[in-house]
Amino acid sequence: MIKKIWTLVIVLIAISAQAQDAITTKLYDSYEQYKETSLGKRRIKHSDIQPLIQELKANPKFEVQKVGESIEGRDLHLISIGAGKKNIFLWSQMHGNEPTATQAIFDILHFLDAPEFKEEKEVILSNLKLHFLPMLNPDGAEVFQRRNALGVDINRDALRLQSPESQALKRIRDSLDADFGFNLHDQSTYYNAELTEKPATISYLATAYNYEKDINDVRANAMKVIVYMNNIIQNYAPGQVGRYSDDFEPRAFGDNIAKWGTSLILIESGGYQNDPEKQEIRKLNFVSIISALYTIANESFKSIPTEDYEKIPKNDRMLFDLKITNASYELLGKKYIIDLGIFRNEVDLKGHNDFYYQSSVADQGDLSTYYGYENFDASGYTIVQGKIAETENLSNPMELLQNGIAFVKTQLPEQKKFTDLPVLLVNKDFKLNEFRLGPGDNPTFFLKKDGKFAYAVINGFLIDLSKPLKEQETGNGLIVR
C-alpha cells in the first residue's frame, strides 16, 4: 500500500513538472513582448529608468514609493505588487556596473501588468507580495563603476551602514521581514562551470549565514528554489549554470539577510557567447525569476531535495575571450611552442554610455586547463611581429593586413584613443621595439604559415585574412600616440 502511495506521489510530481516546463517554454518564447526596449544596452543610468517608474506610479496595479536617496541625491524607489501574505524582496545593481537584472526587473514588471498568463499570475500575486528595488546604486551606475560615490562597496556595508543606500536596503529588509530575498548581480564573463569549457552564464548561491556554512530551514528553502531555477535554465543554456562560492562574508548583505531569517538567493549574470550586452542573459533572468516566484507561490519547491543543490557545478574562472594554442614563437634565435590567453578589456568612453576594447595578454605558456569563448589551434603557425607602413589611404585595411601591416603612420585624430579599423594608428615618430609577448602586453601580431600571412591578431581579435572583413568580428584598433 505504501509503495502504491509513493508511486502515485512520484507520478503527480512528474506531471506537475511537465506542466510547469510547458509554462516556462511559453514564457521564454513570448519574452520579446514583455521586454522593455528602452533599456537595450548595459550602460543604463538613473535617468533611463525614471520614466518607467513614473509609468508604474500611474498604474493602479502597482504601489511605488520613494524609500531613500543616494549620496548624490538620486531617488531610490520600491515598486510593489500583489496581495499575498508572503513578502518577496528583489533588489538589483547594488554594484553600479552590474545592470543586467535591473533590465530584467522592468521586463518582469511588464509581464505582471500584461493580460497573458492569467492563471499563473493569479497564483503568484494572490500568494505573494512582490517588492522590487531596481538600481540600488544609481551614483555608481552614472559612471559605470562598482562602488558608490563614497567609494564604498555597498555589499560590504551591511554592518556599519555607512552609506544611505545601505541604510535604505536594511530599512526595507527589516520592514518587510521578507520570506525570500533575491540579490541580483553581474559576475565576470570569465567564470565557467567547473571543469567545463562552458561559461557560467547564470550562477546561483544560497548564501551561508555563518562560517560553518550550516543549513537551516531558511537556507534550505533557498537551495530548493535554486535547484528549481537551475532545472529550468538547463533547457535554454545547458551546462552553463554555476554555483557561486558560499564562503561566509560577515560584512555582506546577502549573508546577513540570510542570518536575519530571509531565504536569500543570489543570482549572478555571467557571460554568454556573442552576447556582449547580455541581452540573452537578461532573458534568462526574466525566465528564472518568474519561475522562482511561481514555485514559491505554489510551494512546489518544498519537495525538492536539498542534496540536488550540491550537484550544480561550482564556479571556476578559467575562461579567456580568445585562446590560441600550439603557436610557434621565436625568441632570441630559439623557437618555442606556447599558448596565449587573451582578455578583451572594456574601456569606458566619456559619458559612460559606450566603450572600446583595449585587449591584453592575460596568460601564456601551457594553458591546456583553460578554455576560450573563441579558440584557435595555431599548430604549424608562427607568431610574427606586424610591420609599419606610412599612408593616408586607409580605404582597404584588408590589403594592409594581407601584407603583414599592423601599424599605420598617419595623421592622428585629436583625443580619440581607438579606431574602427582593424589596425593600430601611430604617430610619425613611432618605432617598433624588439618583439616580445608577455602578460599585460597588447596582443597585436600575425600568424604566418608556409611563408604567408594567414591570420592577424589586432588588439586581441583574430582575423582570417582569407575572408572579407565584413564577415568577421574585428573589434576595434587602437590609436597610439
Secondary structure, DSSP 4 states (H G I P E B T S, - for coil): -HHHHHHHHHHHHHHHHHHHHHHHHHHHHTGGGT--TT--SS---HHHHHHHHHHHHT-TT-EEEEEEE-TT--EEEEEEE---SEEEEEEE-SSTT--HHHHHHHHHHHHHHSSSSHHHHHHHHHHEEEEEE--S-HHHHHTT-SS-TTS--GGG-TTT--SHHHHHHHHHHHHHT-SEEEEEEE--TT-EETTSSSB-SEEEEE--SSTT----HHHHHHHHHHHHHHHHHTTTSTT-EEE------TT-HHHHHHHTT-EEEEEEE---TT-TT-HHHHHHHHHHHHHHHHHHHHTGGGGS-GGGGGGSPBEE--EEEEEEEEEEEEETTEEEEEEEEEE--EEEPTTSS-EEE--EEEEEE--TT-EEEEEEE-TT-EEEPPEEEE-S--S-HHHHHHTTEEEEE-PPPSS--EESSSSEEE-TT---------TTS---EEEEETTEEEEEEETTEEEETTS-GGGS----EEEE-
